Amino acid sequence: MKLFDPDSPLMSALGTLADLMLCNVLFCLCSLPLFTVGASLTALYDCTLNLAEERESSFLPGQFLRAFRRNFRRGTALWLICIAAVLALWAYSAAVDTLPGDLSRVYRITFFALMALLLAGFQYLFPLQARYGGRVGETLRTAWYLSAAALPWTLCSLAVTGTAVGLSFFLDPGVRNAAVFLWGAVLFAVTAYLNSFLFLRAFRRLDRLRPPQNNP
C-alpha cells in the first residue's frame, strides 16, 4: 500500500486530524459567549462520537453547526445547571473553611466526595445529549446512573481529561503558552475524541433501551 494513497492509514489519520481541528475551532468560536459552552460541547461530541464509530458523514463542520442549533436550548440548560452546581460546591467549600480544626477536616472529605460525584456525572451530560437527545431531567438522571453503572469507563475518561489538563497547565509553567495555543487549535476536540471511544462502550448499556437519535 502506498504511503500517500487516499485509503492508507496515514491519510486517514491526517483526515481525522483535519476534521478535529475544524471542529475545535468551531467549538472555541461558538463558546465565546460562555453561556453557549453547553451547546458547543454537545455539538463537539456529536462529531467526535460519529468519528469514533467511523460512520460516514457529510462535511463534519456542517454537522457541528446543525448539532449546535438542534441542541442549543437543552445544551445551554445543562451548562447552566453545571455552573450552578459548581457555584454551590464553591460555597460549600467556603463554609467548610470557616469550621474549626477537626470538624473542618471531616467536612473537607465530604467536599472532595461531592466533587468526585459531580465530575463523574457531568462528563456524561453532553455526550448523552448529543447521542440520545431527550429532556434535560432525563439526561441528568441517566448521566449519574451511567457514571456508576459503567464505572471503569467513567474512571478512564476522568483520567484522560485529567491527564490532558494536568500535562498542559500544572507540570511545567514554561509550556503554558504552547498549551493554550494547542487547546485553541485541537486539544478540546482530541480529548473529546479519545473520550468518545470510552463513552461508546459505556453507552452499550443504554443502546437497547434508548436508540441513538439520527444525525442528519
N, CA and C of each residue as an Amber inpcrd file, in Angstrom:
protein
   648
   0.8450000  -1.2070000   0.0000000   0.0000000   0.0000000   0.0000000
   0.8800000   1.2570000   0.0000000   0.6060000   2.1930000  -0.8860000
   1.3850000   3.4100000  -0.9420000   1.1050000   4.2920000   0.2680000
   2.1680000   4.9670000   0.7280000   2.0450000   5.7740000   1.9400000
   1.0010000   6.8720000   1.7930000   0.9420000   7.4890000   0.6140000
   0.0380000   8.6220000   0.4100000  -1.2070000   8.2390000  -0.3800000
  -1.5050000   6.9570000  -0.4180000  -2.7590000   6.5050000  -1.0060000
  -3.9210000   7.0650000  -0.1830000  -4.9950000   7.5320000  -0.8200000
  -6.1140000   8.1240000  -0.0560000  -6.6960000   7.1990000   1.0080000
  -6.5730000   5.8810000   0.8050000  -7.1310000   4.9300000   1.7640000
  -6.0970000   4.4090000   2.7620000  -4.8930000   4.9510000   2.7380000
  -3.8430000   4.4860000   3.6460000  -4.1200000   4.9560000   5.0710000
  -3.5950000   4.2490000   6.0860000  -3.7870000   4.6760000   7.4880000
  -3.2850000   6.0880000   7.7510000  -2.1650000   6.4660000   7.1090000
  -1.6230000   7.8060000   7.3270000  -2.5900000   8.8740000   6.8380000
  -3.1040000   8.7220000   5.6330000  -4.0130000   9.7210000   5.0940000
  -5.3330000   9.7460000   5.8590000  -5.7750000   8.5710000   6.3090000
  -6.9910000   8.5230000   7.1240000  -6.7950000   9.2720000   8.4370000
  -5.6260000   9.0760000   9.0650000  -5.3370000   9.7590000  10.3220000
  -5.2360000  11.2690000  10.1120000  -4.5980000  11.6890000   9.0170000
  -4.4900000  13.1180000   8.7320000  -5.8600000  13.7330000   8.4560000
  -6.7250000  12.9740000   7.7770000  -8.0750000  13.4640000   7.5290000
  -8.8600000  13.6340000   8.8210000  -8.7130000  12.6750000   9.7280000
  -9.3850000  12.7780000  11.0300000  -8.8600000  13.9720000  11.8150000
  -7.5340000  14.1670000  11.7870000  -6.9430000  15.3060000  12.4950000
  -7.4520000  16.6210000  11.9310000  -7.5690000  16.7050000  10.6070000
  -8.0860000  17.9360000   9.9940000  -9.5280000  18.1950000  10.4280000
 -10.3510000  17.1390000  10.4510000 -11.7350000  17.2810000  10.9110000
 -11.7740000  17.7610000  12.3580000 -10.9120000  17.1930000  13.2020000
 -10.8890000  17.5730000  14.6110000 -10.4570000  19.0290000  14.7840000
  -9.5010000  19.4600000  13.9940000  -9.0530000  20.8560000  14.0910000
 -10.1700000  21.8110000  13.6980000 -10.9070000  21.4920000  12.6250000
 -12.0190000  22.3480000  12.2160000 -13.0950000  22.4080000  13.2970000
 -13.4180000  21.2450000  13.8590000 -14.4350000  21.2110000  14.9180000
 -13.9550000  21.9390000  16.1650000 -12.6520000  21.8630000  16.4560000
 -12.1040000  22.5370000  17.6280000 -12.2370000  24.0540000  17.4880000
 -11.9220000  24.5520000  16.2920000 -12.0450000  25.9960000  16.0570000
 -13.5020000  26.4320000  16.1810000 -14.4130000  25.6460000  15.6110000
 -15.8340000  25.9670000  15.7320000 -16.2890000  25.9310000  17.1890000
 -15.8040000  24.9330000  17.9350000 -16.1460000  24.8490000  19.3560000
 -15.7080000  26.1080000  20.1020000 -14.4790000  26.5440000  19.8530000
 -13.9730000  27.7420000  20.5390000 -14.7660000  28.9790000  20.1590000
 -15.0600000  29.1260000  18.8770000 -15.8100000  30.3000000  18.4210000
 -17.2320000  30.3090000  18.9770000 -17.8900000  29.1510000  18.9390000
 -19.2810000  29.0850000  19.4080000 -19.3830000  29.1660000  20.9260000
 -18.2520000  28.9800000  21.6240000 -18.2570000  29.0590000  23.0890000
 -17.9340000  30.4510000  23.6080000 -17.6050000  31.3890000  22.7170000
 -17.1780000  32.7180000  23.1570000 -18.2030000  33.4420000  24.0150000
 -19.5150000  33.3250000  23.7560000 -20.4580000  33.9790000  24.6790000
 -20.5040000  33.3370000  26.0660000 -19.7990000  32.2220000  26.2650000
 -19.7000000  31.4770000  27.5260000 -20.9710000  30.7080000  27.8840000
 -22.1270000  31.3490000  27.8090000 -23.3480000  30.6120000  28.1510000
 -23.6920000  29.5760000  27.0800000 -23.0260000  29.6380000  25.9260000
 -23.2630000  28.6690000  24.8560000 -22.3040000  27.4850000  24.9030000
 -21.4660000  27.3950000  25.9410000 -20.4880000  26.3090000  26.0230000
 -21.1850000  24.9470000  25.9930000 -22.3330000  24.8230000  26.6570000
 -23.0420000  23.5510000  26.6940000 -23.4870000  23.0950000  25.3110000
 -24.0410000  24.0090000  24.5300000 -24.4470000  23.6660000  23.1690000
 -23.2310000  23.3290000  22.3120000 -22.1260000  24.0440000  22.5280000
 -20.9030000  23.7690000  21.7670000 -20.3270000  22.4080000  22.1240000
 -20.3370000  22.0680000  23.4070000 -19.8400000  20.7540000  23.8210000
 -20.7000000  19.6250000  23.2390000 -21.9990000  19.8320000  23.2520000
 -22.8990000  18.8240000  22.6770000 -22.6120000  18.6380000  21.1940000
 -22.4280000  19.7350000  20.4770000 -22.1260000  19.6480000  19.0440000
 -20.7660000  18.9910000  18.8100000 -19.7940000  19.3070000  19.6530000
 -18.4710000  18.6980000  19.5110000 -18.5490000  17.1870000  19.6970000
 -19.2940000  16.7420000  20.7070000 -19.4300000  15.2990000  20.9260000
 -20.2640000  14.6360000  19.8370000 -21.2000000  15.3530000  19.2650000
 -21.9500000  14.8110000  18.1420000 -20.9860000  14.4250000  17.0140000
 -19.9740000  15.2550000  16.7940000 -18.9860000  14.9870000  15.7430000
 -17.9840000  13.9110000  16.1530000 -17.4670000  13.9810000  17.3690000
 -16.4180000  13.0370000  17.7540000 -16.9700000  11.6280000  17.9700000
 -18.2040000  11.5120000  18.4450000 -18.8210000  10.1890000  18.5400000
 -19.0060000   9.5910000  17.1480000 -19.3740000  10.4390000  16.1960000
 -19.5190000   9.9950000  14.8150000 -18.1820000   9.4940000  14.2660000
 -17.1050000  10.2330000  14.5470000 -15.7820000   9.8210000  14.0880000
 -15.3320000   8.5270000  14.7660000 -15.5890000   8.4120000  16.0570000
 -15.1620000   7.2200000  16.7910000 -15.8770000   5.9660000  16.2890000
 -17.1190000   6.1260000  15.8470000 -17.8640000   4.9960000  15.2980000
 -17.5570000   4.7560000  13.8260000 -16.7630000   5.6620000  13.2510000
 -16.3910000   5.5610000  11.8350000 -17.6210000   5.5150000  10.9390000
 -18.6270000   6.2940000  11.3300000 -19.8220000   6.3890000  10.4950000
 -19.5780000   7.3930000   9.3690000 -20.1030000   7.0890000   8.2030000
 -19.9700000   8.0090000   7.0830000 -20.6750000   9.3220000   7.4300000
 -20.0560000  10.4060000   7.0580000 -20.6270000  11.7030000   7.3940000
 -20.4360000  12.6700000   6.2400000 -21.3020000  13.6520000   6.1760000
 -21.0890000  14.7590000   5.2620000 -20.0350000  15.6640000   5.8860000
 -19.9130000  16.8490000   5.3500000 -18.9180000  17.8020000   5.8420000
 -19.0600000  17.9620000   7.3530000 -18.0280000  17.5740000   8.1160000
 -18.1630000  17.4890000   9.5640000 -18.4430000  18.8360000  10.2350000
 -17.7730000  19.9280000   9.8270000 -18.1630000  21.2210000  10.4190000
 -19.6340000  21.5660000  10.2100000 -20.1900000  21.1480000   9.0610000
 -21.6280000  21.3550000   8.8510000 -22.4360000  20.5660000   9.8530000
 -21.9950000  19.3390000  10.1500000 -22.6620000  18.5420000  11.1740000
 -22.5760000  19.2320000  12.5250000 -21.4140000  19.8360000  12.8150000
 -21.2490000  20.5510000  14.0810000 -22.2890000  21.6640000  14.2010000
 -22.4290000  22.4660000  13.1720000 -23.3460000  23.6040000  13.2370000
 -24.7990000  23.1510000  13.3370000 -25.1460000  22.0680000  12.6330000
 -26.5190000  21.5510000  12.7450000 -26.7840000  21.0470000  14.1590000
 -25.8040000  20.3380000  14.7370000 -25.9740000  19.8250000  16.0990000
 -26.0310000  20.9650000  17.1090000 -25.2660000  22.0270000  16.8600000
 -25.2890000  23.1930000  17.7480000 -26.6800000  23.8130000  17.7700000
 -27.2670000  23.9850000  16.6070000 -28.6120000  24.5760000  16.5480000
 -29.6430000  23.6350000  17.1680000 -29.5270000  22.3590000  16.8700000
 -30.5250000  21.3950000  17.3430000 -30.5230000  21.2600000  18.8600000
 -29.3410000  21.3830000  19.4640000 -29.2050000  21.1550000  20.9060000
 -28.9950000  22.4380000  21.6960000 -29.2460000  23.5790000  21.0590000
 -28.9100000  24.8470000  21.7270000 -29.6560000  25.0020000  23.0540000
 -30.9540000  24.7930000  23.0380000 -31.7480000  25.0540000  24.2530000
 -31.3830000  24.0910000  25.3720000 -31.3590000  22.7940000  25.0880000
 -31.1020000  21.8150000  26.1350000 -29.6300000  21.7910000  26.5370000
 -28.7460000  21.9810000  25.5750000 -27.3300000  22.0440000  25.9180000
 -27.0150000  23.2280000  26.8200000 -27.6460000  24.3740000  26.5300000
 -27.4470000  25.5590000  27.3680000 -28.0130000  25.3330000  28.7670000
 -29.1910000  24.6990000  28.8470000 -29.7750000  24.4140000  30.1590000
 -28.8660000  23.5060000  30.9830000 -28.3010000  22.4880000  30.3590000
 -27.3840000  21.5910000  31.0680000 -26.1460000  22.3410000  31.5360000
 -25.6320000  23.2320000  30.7080000 -24.4530000  24.0140000  31.0780000
 -24.7510000  24.9380000  32.2600000 -25.9000000  25.5760000  32.2630000
 -26.2530000  26.4570000  33.3850000 -26.4280000  25.6580000  34.6810000
 -26.9470000  24.4330000  34.5690000 -27.0460000  23.5670000  35.7490000
 -25.6560000  23.2210000  36.2670000 -24.7240000  22.9450000  35.3560000
 -23.3410000  22.6650000  35.7620000 -22.7340000  23.8530000  36.5070000
 -22.9470000  25.0510000  35.9750000 -22.4040000  26.2460000  36.6230000
 -23.0080000  26.4220000  38.0130000 -24.3210000  26.2250000  38.1280000
 -24.9880000  26.3590000  39.4210000 -24.4330000  25.3440000  40.4240000
 -24.1910000  24.1170000  39.9720000 -23.6480000  23.0920000  40.8660000
 -22.2360000  23.4390000  41.3140000 -21.4310000  23.9570000  40.3940000
 -20.0630000  24.3520000  40.7510000 -20.0780000  25.5020000  41.7530000
 -20.9580000  26.4720000  41.5540000 -21.0590000  27.5880000  42.4970000
 -21.5130000  27.1080000  43.8760000 -22.4580000  26.1550000  43.8940000
 -22.9100000  25.6000000  45.1690000 -21.7720000  24.8590000  45.8660000
 -20.9680000  24.1370000  45.0830000 -19.8310000  23.4130000  45.6600000
 -18.7860000  24.3950000  46.1910000 -18.5810000  25.4820000  45.4720000
 -17.6330000  26.5110000  45.9320000 -18.1300000  27.1310000  47.2440000
 -19.4310000  27.4100000  47.3310000 -19.9890000  27.9710000  48.5650000
 -19.8460000  26.9850000  49.7190000 -20.0440000  25.6960000  49.4430000
 -19.8760000  24.6630000  50.4660000 -18.4290000  24.6400000  50.9510000
 -17.4820000  24.7350000  50.0130000 -16.0640000  24.7550000  50.3840000
 -15.7280000  25.9610000  51.2590000 -16.2840000  27.1310000  50.8790000
 -16.0380000  28.3360000  51.6750000 -16.6090000  28.1910000  53.0770000
 -17.7760000  27.5520000  53.1940000 -18.3770000  27.3350000  54.5070000
 -17.5320000  26.3700000  55.3350000 -16.9910000  25.3390000  54.6860000
 -16.1460000  24.3690000  55.4020000 -14.9010000  25.0510000  55.9460000
 -14.3540000  26.0090000  55.2030000 -13.1420000  26.7050000  55.6430000
 -13.3590000  27.4840000  56.9330000 -14.6030000  27.8260000  57.2260000
 -14.8790000  28.6000000  58.4350000 -15.0140000  27.7090000  59.6740000
 -15.0730000  26.3880000  59.4870000 -15.2450000  25.4780000  60.6150000
 -13.9210000  25.2920000  61.3560000 -13.9840000  25.0120000  62.6460000
 -12.7550000  24.8390000  63.4170000 -12.1220000  23.4630000  63.2000000
 -10.7690000  23.4380000  63.2010000  -9.9400000  22.2530000  63.2870000
 -10.4300000  20.9640000  62.6730000 -10.6530000  19.9620000  63.5580000
 -11.0190000  18.6130000  63.1130000 -12.3320000  18.5910000  62.3460000
 -13.2680000  19.4310000  62.7410000 -14.5550000  19.4770000  62.0560000
 -14.3750000  19.9020000  60.6050000 -13.4880000  20.8540000  60.3640000
 -13.2020000  21.3010000  59.0130000 -12.6100000  20.1760000  58.1770000
 -11.6940000  19.3940000  58.7690000 -11.0860000  18.2950000  58.0270000
 -12.1140000  17.2170000  57.6760000 -13.0420000  16.9310000  58.5820000
 -14.0820000  15.9390000  58.3070000 -14.9550000  16.3950000  57.1470000
 -15.3900000  17.6430000  57.1900000 -16.2620000  18.1320000  56.1280000
 -15.5080000  18.3440000  54.8230000 -14.1760000  18.5290000  54.9070000
 -13.3870000  18.6240000  53.6840000 -13.4340000  17.3040000  52.9120000
 -13.5090000  16.1890000  53.6170000 -13.6410000  14.8810000  52.9630000
 -14.9580000  14.8100000  52.1850000 -16.0230000  15.3090000  52.8000000
 -17.3090000  15.2990000  52.0990000 -17.2720000  16.2170000  50.8810000
 -16.5110000  17.2970000  50.9560000 -16.3740000  18.1910000  49.8070000
 -15.7470000  17.4610000  48.6260000 -14.6520000  16.7380000  48.8810000
 -13.9880000  16.0130000  47.7950000 -14.8660000  14.8910000  47.2630000
 -15.6500000  14.2690000  48.1370000 -16.5680000  13.2190000  47.6890000
 -17.6320000  13.8050000  46.7640000 -18.1940000  14.9590000  47.1330000
 -19.1880000  15.6190000  46.2830000 -18.5810000  16.0520000  44.9550000
 -17.3470000  16.5620000  45.0000000 -16.6870000  16.9980000  43.7730000
 -16.4780000  15.8140000  42.8260000 -16.0410000  14.6700000  43.3730000
 -15.8430000  13.4820000  42.5430000 -17.1650000  13.0120000  41.9380000
 -18.2210000  13.0590000  42.7410000 -19.5380000  12.6440000  42.2610000
 -20.0250000  13.5400000  41.1250000 -19.8440000  14.8370000  41.2970000
 -20.2770000  15.7760000  40.2620000 -19.4770000  15.5940000  38.9740000
 -18.1630000  15.4630000  39.0890000 -17.3340000  15.2900000  37.9020000
 -17.6990000  14.0190000  37.1500000 -17.9430000  12.9520000  37.8950000
 -18.2730000  11.6740000  37.2640000 -19.5430000  11.7750000  36.4270000
 -20.5470000  12.4820000  36.9410000 -21.7880000  12.6330000  36.1870000
 -21.7210000  13.6860000  35.1040000 -21.0550000  14.8040000  35.3940000
 -21.0020000  15.9050000  34.4370000 -20.4010000  15.4770000  33.1040000
 -19.3890000  14.6030000  33.1410000 -18.7060000  14.2650000  31.8990000
 -19.6090000  13.5220000  30.9150000 -20.6980000  12.9320000  31.4020000
 -21.6170000  12.2120000  30.5180000 -22.7250000  13.0950000  29.9450000
 -22.9520000  14.2560000  30.5280000 -24.1230000  15.0420000  30.1580000
 -24.1680000  15.3750000  28.6740000 -23.1110000  15.9440000  28.1710000
 -23.1340000  16.4560000  26.8000000 -22.9800000  15.3430000  25.7590000
 -22.1730000  14.3000000  26.0130000 -22.2120000  13.1530000  25.0880000
 -23.5830000  12.4820000  25.0390000 -24.2550000  12.3520000  26.1900000
 -25.5920000  11.7680000  26.2060000 -26.5760000  12.6180000  25.4130000
 -26.5040000  13.9310000  25.6000000 -27.4070000  14.8170000  24.8670000
 -27.1500000  14.7240000  23.3680000 -25.8690000  14.6200000  22.9910000
 -25.5250000  14.5240000  21.5750000 -26.0350000  13.2300000  20.9610000
 -25.9600000  12.1310000  21.6890000 -26.2830000  10.8240000  21.1140000
 -27.7710000  10.4870000  21.1850000 -28.4030000  10.8530000  22.2980000
 -29.7750000  10.4060000  22.5150000 -30.8100000  11.5300000  22.5290000
 -30.3630000  12.7720000  22.6780000 -31.3400000  13.8390000  22.8400000
 -32.0910000  13.6530000  24.1490000 -33.3560000  13.9550000  24.1660000
 -34.1590000  13.7520000  25.3730000 -34.2370000  14.9890000  26.2350000
 -35.0910000  14.9020000  27.2390000 -35.3050000  16.0340000  28.1380000
 -34.1310000  16.1980000  29.0820000 -33.9960000  17.4130000  29.6100000
 -32.8670000  17.7320000  30.4770000 -32.8610000  16.8490000  31.7200000
 -34.0290000  16.6960000  32.3630000 -34.0990000  15.8840000  33.5770000
 -33.7180000  14.4340000  33.3100000 -34.1360000  13.9200000  32.1790000
 -33.8080000  12.5420000  31.8210000 -32.3150000  12.3870000  31.5820000
 -31.7060000  13.3580000  30.9290000 -30.2630000  13.3210000  30.6880000
 -29.4870000  13.3750000  31.9970000 -29.9480000  14.2030000  32.9270000
 -29.2840000  14.2980000  34.2350000 -29.3390000  12.9670000  34.9750000
 -30.5130000  12.3430000  35.0200000 -30.6450000  11.0580000  35.7240000
 -29.7730000   9.9860000  35.0700000 -29.7850000   9.9520000  33.7540000
 -29.0260000   8.9270000  33.0470000 -27.5280000   9.1150000  33.2410000
 -27.0750000  10.3690000  33.2960000 -25.6440000  10.6380000  33.4560000
 -25.1100000  10.0480000  34.7420000 -25.8380000  10.2510000  35.8430000
 -25.3280000   9.7280000  37.1180000 -25.5510000   8.2320000  37.2620000
 -26.5930000   7.7250000  36.6350000 -26.7550000   6.2640000  36.5920000
 -25.5720000   5.6390000  35.8500000 -25.2330000   6.2120000  34.7020000
 -24.1830000   5.6390000  33.8800000 -22.8110000   5.7990000  34.5300000
 -22.6040000   6.8930000  35.2650000 -21.3070000   7.0940000  35.9210000
 -21.0070000   5.9820000  36.9130000 -22.0560000   5.3920000  37.5120000
 -21.8670000   4.2690000  38.4370000 -21.9280000   2.9280000  37.7200000
 -22.8760000   2.7840000  36.7810000 -23.0550000   1.5020000  36.1010000
 -21.8870000   1.1650000  35.1870000 -21.2340000   2.1750000  34.6400000
 -20.0770000   1.9710000  33.7610000 -18.8300000   2.5530000  34.4190000
 -18.6230000   2.2140000  35.6660000 -17.5620000   2.8440000  36.4630000
 -16.1710000   2.7320000  35.8450000 -15.7590000   1.5850000  35.2930000
 -14.4150000   1.5420000  34.6980000 -14.2140000   2.5760000  33.5880000
 -15.2390000   2.7240000  32.7160000 -15.1290000   3.7030000  31.6390000
 -15.2000000   5.1260000  32.1850000 -15.9640000   5.3180000  33.2610000
 -16.0250000   6.6270000  33.9140000 -14.6530000   7.0360000  34.4270000
 -13.9740000   6.1330000  35.1070000 -12.6500000   6.4320000  35.6680000
 -11.6250000   6.6550000  34.5670000 -11.7030000   5.8500000  33.4980000
 -10.7700000   6.0300000  32.3850000 -10.9570000   7.3910000  31.7220000
 -12.2110000   7.8160000  31.5570000 -12.4720000   9.1100000  30.9380000
 -11.9740000  10.2570000  31.8140000 -12.2090000  10.1560000  33.1210000
 -11.6810000  11.1710000  34.0300000 -10.1670000  11.2280000  33.9530000
  -9.5290000  10.0600000  33.8080000  -8.0730000  10.0130000  33.7160000
  -7.5790000  10.6790000  32.4310000  -8.2910000  10.4430000  31.3140000
  -7.8970000  11.0590000  30.0460000  -7.9660000  12.5780000  30.1480000
  -9.1040000  13.0860000  30.6260000  -9.2760000  14.5410000  30.7280000
  -8.3140000  15.1320000  31.7430000  -8.1830000  14.4830000  32.9010000
  -7.2710000  14.9790000  33.9340000  -5.8270000  15.0020000  33.4700000
  -5.4180000  13.9900000  32.7150000  -4.0430000  13.9480000  32.2020000
  -3.8020000  15.0630000  31.1960000  -4.7700000  15.2720000  30.3000000
  -4.6210000  16.3290000  29.3010000  -4.4890000  17.7000000  29.9580000
  -5.3450000  17.9720000  30.9340000  -5.2920000  19.2670000  31.6190000
  -4.0240000  19.3660000  32.4680000  -3.6920000  18.2880000  33.1800000
  -2.5240000  18.3110000  34.0540000  -1.2300000  18.5280000  33.3000000
  -1.0540000  17.8040000  32.1880000   0.1700000  17.9550000  31.4070000
   0.2540000  19.3360000  30.7670000  -0.8900000  19.9360000  30.4870000
  -0.9030000  21.2350000  29.8230000  -0.5760000  22.3950000  30.7490000
  -1.0780000  22.3470000  31.9880000  -1.0480000  23.5530000  32.8120000
  -0.3840000  23.4080000  34.1800000  -0.2590000  22.1940000  34.7110000
   0.1640000  22.0810000  36.1000000   1.5640000  21.5130000  36.3100000
   2.2310000  21.0510000  35.2420000   3.5350000  20.4290000  35.4380000
   4.6950000  21.3790000  35.1470000   4.6430000  22.0920000  34.0740000
   5.7500000  22.9670000  33.6830000   5.2050000  24.3250000  33.2490000
   5.4140000  25.3470000  34.0700000   4.8980000  26.6720000  33.7020000
   5.4070000  27.1540000  32.3520000   6.5640000  26.6470000  31.9160000
   7.1370000  27.0910000  30.6580000   6.3550000  26.6730000  29.4280000
   5.4760000  25.6730000  29.5580000   4.7280000  25.1970000  28.3870000
   3.3130000  25.7570000  28.3380000   2.9680000  26.6290000  29.2400000
   1.5770000  27.0770000  29.3060000   1.1420000  27.8240000  28.0620000
   2.0100000  28.6820000  27.5200000   1.6300000  29.4140000  26.3120000
   1.3900000  28.4560000  25.1510000   2.2660000  27.4660000  25.0200000
   2.0790000  26.4690000  23.9740000   0.8040000  25.6670000  24.2200000
   0.5090000  25.3810000  25.4810000  -0.6900000  24.6120000  25.8170000
  -1.9470000  25.3800000  25.4460000  -1.9770000  26.6730000  25.7350000
  -3.1440000  27.4910000  25.3750000  -3.3560000  27.4600000  23.8630000
  -2.2600000  27.5600000  23.1040000  -2.3760000  27.5070000  21.6450000
  -2.9240000  26.1550000  21.1910000  -2.3980000  25.0610000  21.7640000
  -2.8320000  23.7260000  21.3490000  -4.2930000  23.4630000  21.6980000
  -4.7360000  23.9360000  22.8750000  -6.1560000  23.7740000  23.2210000
  -7.0190000  24.5490000  22.2320000  -6.5850000  25.7460000  21.8720000
  -7.3590000  26.5250000  20.9040000  -7.3620000  25.9200000  19.5140000
  -6.2810000  25.1680000  19.1810000  -6.1650000  24.6080000  17.8370000
  -6.8070000  23.2370000  17.7110000  -6.6230000  22.3590000  18.7380000
  -7.0580000  20.9830000  18.5100000  -7.3570000  20.1680000  19.7600000
  -6.8460000  20.5490000  20.9370000  -6.8860000  19.6390000  22.0770000
  -8.2810000  19.4250000  22.6640000  -9.1690000  20.4050000  22.5770000
 -10.5460000  20.1600000  23.0300000 -11.1530000  19.0030000  22.2270000
 -10.9780000  19.0540000  20.9170000 -11.5610000  18.0300000  20.0560000
 -10.8460000  16.6910000  20.2180000  -9.5220000  16.7000000  20.3680000
  -8.7850000  15.4470000  20.5490000  -9.1910000  14.7660000  21.8540000
  -9.3190000  15.5500000  22.9210000  -9.7460000  14.9780000  24.2050000
 -11.1460000  14.3960000  24.1030000 -12.0550000  15.1290000  23.4530000
 -13.4200000  14.6190000  23.2570000 -13.4110000  13.3630000  22.3920000
 -12.5510000  13.3330000  21.3920000 -12.4620000  12.1740000  20.5040000
 -11.9840000  10.9370000  21.2630000 -10.9360000  11.0880000  22.0690000
 -10.4350000   9.9550000  22.8600000 -11.4950000   9.4860000  23.8600000
 -12.1610000  10.4330000  24.4920000 -13.2150000  10.0610000  25.4400000
 -14.4010000   9.3940000  24.7440000 -14.6270000   9.7450000  23.4880000
 -15.7790000   9.1810000  22.7690000 -15.6830000   7.6620000  22.6540000
 -14.4810000   7.1210000  22.5100000 -14.3220000   5.6690000  22.4550000
 -14.7580000   5.0360000  23.7810000 -14.4470000   5.7090000  24.8830000
 -14.8390000   5.2070000  26.2040000 -16.3410000   5.3380000  26.4120000
 -16.8980000   6.4870000  26.0050000 -18.3340000   6.7010000  26.1900000
 -19.1570000   5.7100000  25.3670000 -18.6870000   5.3870000  24.1730000
 -19.4260000   4.4330000  23.3480000 -19.5120000   3.0700000  24.0200000
 -18.4770000   2.6960000  24.7370000 -18.5240000   1.4360000  25.4790000
 -19.4940000   1.5290000  26.6570000 -19.5050000   2.6780000  27.2970000
 -20.4650000   2.8740000  28.3880000 -21.8990000   2.9020000  27.8640000
 -22.0830000   3.4660000  26.6700000 -23.4280000   3.6140000  26.1170000
 -24.0520000   2.2860000  25.6990000 -23.2510000   1.2320000  25.6190000
 -23.8200000  -0.0700000  25.2590000 -24.9210000  -0.4930000  26.2240000
 -24.8290000  -0.0010000  27.4660000 -25.8650000  -0.3150000  28.4490000
 -27.1900000   0.3580000  28.1160000 -27.1290000   1.4050000  27.3030000
 -28.3420000   2.1770000  27.0120000 -28.9050000   1.9200000  25.6290000
 -28.0750000   1.4570000  24.7080000 -28.4910000   1.4070000  23.3080000
 -29.7110000   0.5270000  23.0730000 -29.8860000  -0.5230000  23.8870000
 -31.0610000  -1.3810000  23.7060000 -32.3390000  -0.7090000  24.1970000
 -32.1630000   0.2170000  25.1470000 -33.3350000   0.8790000  25.7200000
 -33.6480000   2.2030000  25.0320000 -32.5970000   2.9140000  24.6090000
 -32.7630000   4.2370000  24.0200000 -31.9480000   4.3070000  22.7280000
 -32.5580000   4.0980000  21.5820000 -31.7900000   4.1560000  20.3440000
 -31.2280000   5.5600000  20.1240000 -30.0180000   5.6470000  19.5720000
 -29.4420000   6.9680000  19.2970000 -30.3160000   7.7740000  18.3530000
 -30.3150000   9.0970000  18.5560000 -31.0670000   9.9450000  17.6510000
 -30.3350000  10.0170000  16.3190000 -31.0810000  10.2830000  15.2740000
 -30.4770000  10.3910000  13.9460000 -29.6980000  11.6820000  13.8510000
 -28.5580000  11.6240000  13.1870000 -27.7510000  12.8080000  12.9610000
 -27.7640000  13.1490000  11.4730000 -28.6600000  14.0380000  11.0730000
 -28.7760000  14.3340000   9.6460000 -27.5310000  14.9900000   9.1070000
